[in-house]
Amino acid sequence: MDVMSVGGDCDAATAGRSRQQVSDEAHLERLANLGQLSASIMHEINGPLTYLLLSLESLAANARDEETRKTVRAAIEGACFAALSTPRKFVGRFSSQSTT
């Protein structure tokens, strides 16, 4: 009878560890999917953003006065900041939800 009792305890411990492994694997899969989604979104944003930034750079280079150059360069800096901060906020919102 003692052998059966020990075997039962091992099975319960194995089942608990197995449930934890399944939970950990599911969490890792969600994180991997989030990474793929983020990469896809950034890929789609990158094309139009690159066009916009190159156009602004061309405008700044061909501007006739210094004030126009400064204004265009400020627009470029703002666009770059927005392009980087928005996806980070998106990813941050979902990654904090997946860890809870």
C-alpha positions as YAML, in Angstrom:
chain: A
units: angstrom
residues:
- id: 1
  name: MET
  ca: [0.00, 0.00, 0.00]
- id: 2
  name: ASP
  ca: [2.85, 2.39, 0.68]
- id: 3
  name: VAL
  ca: [4.15, 1.89, -2.85]
- id: 4
  name: MET
  ca: [0.78, 2.88, -4.32]
- id: 5
  name: SER
  ca: [0.65, 5.95, -2.09]
- id: 6
  name: VAL
  ca: [4.11, 7.08, -3.21]
- id: 7
  name: GLY
  ca: [3.15, 6.46, -6.84]
- id: 8
  name: GLY
  ca: [0.00, 8.54, -6.40]
- id: 9
  name: ASP
  ca: [2.01, 11.42, -4.95]
- id: 10
  name: CYS
  ca: [4.41, 11.33, -7.90]
- id: 11
  name: ASP
  ca: [1.54, 11.36, -10.37]
- id: 12
  name: ALA
  ca: [-0.01, 14.40, -8.66]
- id: 13
  name: ALA
  ca: [3.32, 16.24, -8.67]
- id: 14
  name: THR
  ca: [3.88, 15.35, -12.32]
- id: 15
  name: ALA
  ca: [0.39, 16.53, -13.23]
- id: 16
  name: GLY
  ca: [0.96, 19.85, -11.42]
- id: 17
  name: ARG
  ca: [4.29, 20.35, -13.14]
- id: 18
  name: SER
  ca: [2.72, 19.40, -16.48]
- id: 19
  name: ARG
  ca: [-0.06, 21.99, -16.02]
- id: 20
  name: GLN
  ca: [2.58, 24.63, -15.26]
- id: 21
  name: GLN
  ca: [4.54, 23.67, -18.37]
- id: 22
  name: VAL
  ca: [1.40, 23.91, -20.52]
- id: 23
  name: SER
  ca: [0.65, 27.32, -19.02]
- id: 24
  name: ASP
  ca: [4.24, 28.49, -19.63]
- id: 25
  name: GLU
  ca: [4.17, 27.22, -23.22]
- id: 26
  name: ALA
  ca: [0.86, 28.99, -23.87]
- id: 27
  name: HIS
  ca: [2.30, 32.22, -22.46]
- id: 28
  name: LEU
  ca: [5.40, 31.92, -24.64]
- id: 29
  name: GLU
  ca: [3.25, 31.29, -27.70]
- id: 30
  name: ARG
  ca: [1.17, 34.41, -26.96]
- id: 31
  name: LEU
  ca: [4.37, 36.46, -26.66]
- id: 32
  name: ALA
  ca: [5.70, 35.04, -29.93]
- id: 33
  name: ASN
  ca: [2.41, 35.90, -31.67]
- id: 34
  name: LEU
  ca: [2.57, 39.41, -30.25]
- id: 35
  name: GLY
  ca: [6.09, 39.77, -31.62]
- id: 36
  name: GLN
  ca: [4.97, 38.64, -35.08]
- id: 37
  name: LEU
  ca: [2.01, 41.03, -34.99]
- id: 38
  name: SER
  ca: [4.26, 43.91, -33.95]
- id: 39
  name: ALA
  ca: [6.75, 43.14, -36.73]
- id: 40
  name: SER
  ca: [3.93, 43.03, -39.30]
- id: 41
  name: ILE
  ca: [2.53, 46.35, -38.12]
- id: 42
  name: MET
  ca: [5.95, 48.00, -38.21]
- id: 43
  name: HIS
  ca: [6.55, 46.63, -41.70]
- id: 44
  name: GLU
  ca: [3.29, 48.18, -42.93]
- id: 45
  name: ILE
  ca: [4.09, 51.51, -41.27]
- id: 46
  name: ASN
  ca: [7.65, 51.62, -42.56]
- id: 47
  name: GLY
  ca: [6.87, 52.07, -46.28]
- id: 48
  name: PRO
  ca: [4.67, 55.18, -46.07]
- id: 49
  name: LEU
  ca: [6.79, 56.62, -43.28]
- id: 50
  name: THR
  ca: [9.97, 56.23, -45.34]
- id: 51
  name: TYR
  ca: [8.30, 57.98, -48.27]
- id: 52
  name: LEU
  ca: [7.16, 60.82, -46.01]
- id: 53
  name: LEU
  ca: [10.56, 61.27, -44.40]
- id: 54
  name: LEU
  ca: [12.41, 61.22, -47.72]
- id: 55
  name: SER
  ca: [9.98, 63.79, -49.13]
- id: 56
  name: LEU
  ca: [10.48, 66.04, -46.11]
- id: 57
  name: GLU
  ca: [14.25, 65.67, -46.36]
- id: 58
  name: SER
  ca: [14.09, 66.66, -50.02]
- id: 59
  name: LEU
  ca: [11.89, 69.64, -49.14]
- id: 60
  name: ALA
  ca: [14.31, 70.73, -46.42]
- id: 61
  name: ALA
  ca: [17.30, 70.38, -48.74]
- id: 62
  name: ASN
  ca: [15.62, 72.50, -51.42]
- id: 63
  name: ALA
  ca: [14.18, 75.14, -49.08]
- id: 64
  name: ARG
  ca: [15.22, 78.66, -49.97]
- id: 65
  name: ASP
  ca: [15.38, 80.06, -46.46]
- id: 66
  name: GLU
  ca: [16.67, 78.86, -43.10]
- id: 67
  name: GLU
  ca: [13.32, 79.23, -41.31]
- id: 68
  name: THR
  ca: [11.64, 76.83, -43.73]
- id: 69
  name: ARG
  ca: [14.50, 74.34, -43.28]
- id: 70
  name: LYS
  ca: [14.11, 74.52, -39.49]
- id: 71
  name: THR
  ca: [10.34, 74.04, -39.74]
- id: 72
  name: VAL
  ca: [10.70, 71.02, -42.02]
- id: 73
  name: ARG
  ca: [13.43, 69.50, -39.83]
- id: 74
  name: ALA
  ca: [11.14, 69.91, -36.78]
- id: 75
  name: ALA
  ca: [8.40, 68.08, -38.71]
- id: 76
  name: ILE
  ca: [10.86, 65.29, -39.49]
- id: 77
  name: GLU
  ca: [11.83, 64.94, -35.82]
- id: 78
  name: GLY
  ca: [8.16, 64.88, -34.80]
- id: 79
  name: ALA
  ca: [7.35, 62.22, -37.39]
- id: 80
  name: CYS
  ca: [10.25, 60.07, -36.24]
- id: 81
  name: PHE
  ca: [9.19, 60.38, -32.59]
- id: 82
  name: ALA
  ca: [5.59, 59.48, -33.42]
- id: 83
  name: ALA
  ca: [6.68, 56.57, -35.58]
- id: 84
  name: LEU
  ca: [8.69, 55.08, -32.72]
- id: 85
  name: SER
  ca: [6.46, 55.88, -29.75]
- id: 86
  name: THR
  ca: [3.11, 54.71, -31.11]
- id: 87
  name: PRO
  ca: [4.10, 51.07, -31.77]
- id: 88
  name: ARG
  ca: [5.90, 50.95, -28.41]
- id: 89
  name: LYS
  ca: [2.72, 52.05, -26.64]
- id: 90
  name: PHE
  ca: [0.73, 49.43, -28.56]
- id: 91
  name: VAL
  ca: [3.15, 46.64, -27.70]
- id: 92
  name: GLY
  ca: [3.46, 47.80, -24.11]
- id: 93
  name: ARG
  ca: [-0.29, 47.76, -23.61]
- id: 94
  name: PHE
  ca: [-0.68, 44.18, -24.82]
- id: 95
  name: SER
  ca: [2.49, 42.76, -23.28]
- id: 96
  name: SER
  ca: [1.49, 44.05, -19.84]
- id: 97
  name: GLN
  ca: [-1.90, 42.37, -20.22]
- id: 98
  name: SER
  ca: [-0.34, 39.06, -21.23]
- id: 99
  name: THR
  ca: [1.84, 38.91, -18.11]
- id: 100
  name: THR
  ca: [-1.08, 39.21, -15.71]
...
